[in-house]
């Protein structure tokens, strides 16, 4: 048989665990829905063209030079988080 003090301690522990689980549940619910809720707010302008974003003189073509893995790694390491 449990002593009276142990029952009170167990009740506090159970309350704390339930409170903690509630916090975890609410955080999870918020962050799981954050992406889908933001997507709902995005509007798409189908009348827009990529050309609307270019201002002034722009080249008609571009040339891409080959790069090696080390160059890419170096550039990524220089990015600010």
Secondary structure, DSSP 8 states (H G I E B T S, - for coil): ---HHHHHHHHHHHHHHHHHHHHHHHHHHHHHHHHHHHHHH----TT--GGGG--S---S--------HHHHHHHHHTS--
